[in-house]
Amino acid sequence: MTIAREETYDAHLLSFVLRLADSALIASQRMAEWCGVAPMLEEDIALSNVALDLLGQSRHLFTYASDLEGGSRSEDDFAFLRDPHEYLNYIIAELPNGDFAQSCTKSFLFSSFAKTVWSSLLDANDSRLRDIAAKSLKETNYHVEHFSSWFIRLGDGTDTSRQKILEGLDYVWPYTNEFFDDDSILISLEGVLKMKTNTLWTKWIEGVTNVFASARIDLPSTPDFICSGKYGIHSEHLGHILAEMQYLQRAYPGGRW
Amino acid sequence: MTTLTKGEIIELLEGVPDPELPAVSVVDLAMIRDIYIDQHLVSVSITPTYSGCPATETIIKEVEAVIRNAVGPDVDVTVKMVLFPPWTTSWLSASACAKLARFGIAPPVKHESKLELPYHRRARDGSAIRCPRCSSTSTTELSRFGSTSCKALYRCNICIETFEHMKDF
């Protein structure tokens, strides 16, 4: 019995670490699509910088995942040799960018959630996760500020910019439900992670509500729809991202720079 | 067996620049967190500035190469990456800040309260950031994200030049 329980614990911890790692990696890959085509040069550089931060965070997490497995898969194996159903990212990370307003809205909601998670993990009973959280939180604070400021500027801007933010919000908002549904992995790891979905929600909605108020936008109602990317059930978009991201390793296995 | 002392290793590492900021060394940037020496091993712990900084890998290789070259083939050299405590610009020494300023990069200013303010309520005129060319404090933030993760882009309102600022982190 003890062995079975330990195996479940290890599997759940690995799933949780991969959930964070995959969300950061896929959000980074999406963000990087803006490189070269952002509405202005400064923003092009900003989005590329944020994408790099997210990529770096995912690498810390993949290294930890690899250690949890005893090194049987490397950081690169996790990123380049898994299929969509093995990816455990929140679906919001894989959504298409749409226009700039939609991207800012998505990144504002996602980075605010990431900030909540990293803050919470500072109290975890797992030193590796605590260290990664402390590092990532500092970077994520900058991301939240950046995307909140765009959400406010465009939301409280011209009729057109406001309309675009509202349309982006319509599309993105339902996917935030996935952050907070009852989650067997979080429940089984509660002793280690010290993390509860209702506490996460309370902290997230508090920060988000303030920004909505500054943007003069009403908080949307919570829809019934709950997606389940964190359990490996994805939208059609993830396969396309992986096809592009993994092409080289799939076509030339083991290829190196 | 190595006869190098910690002080000598630090001196060696003062010769390893950040490839993206050649004016300052990895020691100036306070990236070196620990040095362990015994008869057969030199082990250095390094902390990255930003998680995604592409210079980190080059720096780790360079640190390892410089020490390996100094200690010879009989001593093992390892470079470990540590994340905690997370790197902060408040670790930069006054001399490191002076080197940055001479290189044309406004150094970080050490007021901790700045990050606590919400972005949209923070002063946008960047009045505390000093132009590294004419020393004016009348400067404007153009973009919080610059050419590398650690820098923001500013313009001086007096000499009208743009310059980079290593942002508080």
Interface residues (C-beta under 8 A of the other chain):
Chain A: E42 E43 I45 A46 N49 V50 A51 L52 D53 L54 L55 G56 Q57 R59 H60 S127 R130 D131 I132 A134 K135 S136 L137 K138 E139 N141 Y142 V144 E145 H146 S148 S149 I152 N210 S214
Chain B: P48 Y50 S51 G52 C53 P54 V82 L83 F84 P85 P86 W87 T88 L115 P118 Y119 H120 L142 S143 R144 F145 G146 S147 S149 L153 F169
